[in-house]
Amino acid sequence: MPSLRARLTNVFLRTTTKSMWKPGLDILRVRAHASKMDAHLSRRSPPAAIEDVEAAGVPATWIGEPILSERGTILYLHGGAWCIHLPGLYRRFATRLSALTGMRVLLPDYRLAPEHPFPAAIDDCLAVYRWLIDQGYAKRPLALAGDSAGGSLALVTLMRARDAFLPMPSRAALLSPSTDLTLSGPSARYNAEADPMFAPAAGDLLPPLYCPSESRSNPLVSPLFGNWNGLPPLMFHAGSTEMLLDDSVRGHDRAVQAGVVAGIEVWPDVPHVFHVFGWLPEARDAMNKLAAFLAAPVQQARESGGHLLPEERRDLVERAIRVGEHA
């Protein structure tokens, strides 16, 4: 059963957010609502060392003291349907993540649609990942994580980095990721009423803003349909009543079928990316599990694609690509 706080939060979200998704809604109103939520949810942010940087031309923010990079680095890609950013909320979230893992967190401010439609966001995220590699952060534990649209961007970044023969991160965490913009997952229908945050009108408005001239089955838009071979260990988190539940369930299945070490945890009756609602006991439990996964000692596992000599790495990727083409 969900906690009392989770049930109350669901009521709050149904009143303030789910009710907003109606035909005729425009992105300006959605952003205005997000800005109010950001101010409300981040007004008591804990203190943290913050440094603004430019990573390969992409504005980004470091959370945590530089010394924490000796333990490891997390590249975190925020959610927001590729169109929205809640900077206060995500700085608060990243501060908590840094404290729990003892690692430094980098938050890129990738370009948003509709002003910058696909492929601007995926290009920015890959550029930041390359920058981290070039700066030597892969010599110590380097993890990748993202939620919702950021989870999609994390998976696409992994697949593009693999195909470019870049070093893989040690692991990646995906919180309620969007993996299928065709919205073919059954939960998009059977959870349409149960989801406390989203309604079908959100699927009508947001994807066309992100990829107006691109097929939604393109793996760079919907990584569910991409090649999952050769990815590092993955962890999926989701809520049982989310419209995007099957994006995680089917993504996990695809990873396992490709031989990737992957796990999934589903919490009952919690909202989309419930991790950011720090007052929920479910969020505290999930954050502890997320931190334990991201900060775990790096395993010298060949199946993850990491810690190989360059020629071994290239052979592994080429074989993974061939397998994926015939999957």
GIZIZI-V832536 format. One line per field, one symbol per residue. ss: DSSP state (~ for helix, > for strand, _ for the rest). psi: psi as a letter, one per 30 degrees, with the letter a starting at -180 (. if undefined). A space follows every 10 residues. Layout:
ss=???
psi=???
This chain:
ss=___~~~~~~~ ~~~~~~_~~~ ______~~~~ ~~~~~~~~~~ ~________> >>>>>__>>> >>>__~~~~~ __>>>>>___ ______~~~~ ~~~~~~~~~~ ~__>>>>>__ _________~ ~~~~~~~~~~ ~~~~__~~~_ _>>>>>>_~~ ~~~~~~~~~~ ~~~_______ >>>>>_____ ______~~~~ _________~ ~~~~~~~~~~ __________ __~~~_____ __>>>>>>>_ ____~~~~~~ ~~~~~~~___ _>>>>>>___ ___~~~____ ~~~~~~~~~~ ~~~~______ _~~~_____~ ~~~~~~~~~~ ~~~~~__
psi=klleeeeeee eeeeefeeff jlkfklfeee eeeeeeeeee fgfhklklkk kkljjhfkkl kkklkefffe elkkjkjlag ggfkkieeef eeeeeeeeee fglkkkjkil kklfeilkge eeeeeeeeee eeeefgfffl kklkllkbef eeeeeeeeee eefgglkklf lkkjjhkjfj ffhfkeffef geeekfellf fefeeeefee ifgkkffkff eifegajfkg llkkkkklkf gkfgefeeee eeeeeefggk jklkkkkkhl lkhfffiffk eeeeeeeeee eeeegkkkki jeffglhlle eeeeeeeeee eeeefg.
